[in-house]
Amino acid sequence: MTSITEMEVTPDLKYAKAHVSVYDADETALKTAVDALNHAAGFIAHEVGARMTIRRVPSIKFVGDDSIAYSVHISEVIRSLHKDDKPEKEPEE
């Protein structure tokens, strides 16, 4: 699963930086996805320009972002801390 987590655009709209997050067990998946997106950046910018009515389409650079994988890791750590907890018995009436 690949997501654009953040976009930063310069005030003059010449350049944009897209932060890409890939949720995959393989660590090279992020680098591969970023490389592929940077390779297709011209095509993506052309498609954005065709769909939006703006004077200038920014030059897009894609960079890796590990925020989704990091949040999943933190969730797993928290879940593992509570795995050994025994549920409390309800008092009998």
N, C-alpha and C positions, 0 to 999 in steps of 0.2 A: 504494500500500500504506500503510495507516494502522495505527499501533501505539500502545498505551499503554505508555510506557516506565517510568513511575514513578507511584506514588500516595503522597500525603502526607495523613495524617488527623490532626486535632487530638485530644488526649487525651480530650476529652469527646464525641468522635464527632459533633460538630455540623457540621463542615466538612471537605471533602476537596478536594484539588487533584490533578487528573490531568494528567500531562505527556503530550502527544500528539506523535508524530513521524510525518511524512508523507514517504515517499520518492517524489518526483516531480520532474521537470525544471523544472516551473513553480513559481516561488517563491510565487505567490498560492494554491497548493493548500493549504498549511499554514494560512493565515489563513481560507480558506473552510471547511476541515474543522473548525477550532476554533470558528468562528462557528456552524456547523451543530450541533456537539456541545453548545455552550452553549445553543443554542435548544432542544435536545431534553433538556436536563439534568433537567428535572422528570420526564419520561417515563422516562428511564434510571434515576433514583433510585427511581421507583415499581416498575420491573421488578426492581431489585436488592432492594428490600424484599419483593417477592413471592417471591423465590427464596431469601432468607436469613432465618434466624430471629434477628434482632437487635432490640433494643429501639428503637433510633433509627437511621434511615437518614440519613447525612450529606448536606448540601447540597453538590453537586458543582460545581466550577468547572474548566473545561478550559483549559489553557495550552499554548502551542506549545513544542516541543522539537526542536531541529535536530540531535540527536546522531547519528541514523542517516545523514542526508545528510552530516554532517561526517565520519563514519567512512568513508563511501564515497569522499568527496573525498580523504581522506588515503591510502586504498588506491590510488586512481588516481595520486596524486602519486608514491607509492613505486614503483608499477608502471612509471611513465614514466621513473623514474631508472634502472631496470634494463633498459629496452627496448633501449638501445644496447649493453649488455654482450654480448660475443660468448661463446658457450659454449667452454669449454676443450676443446682436442683431447685425446683419450685417447692416451696413449703407445702406440706400436706395439711389439709384442713381437718 
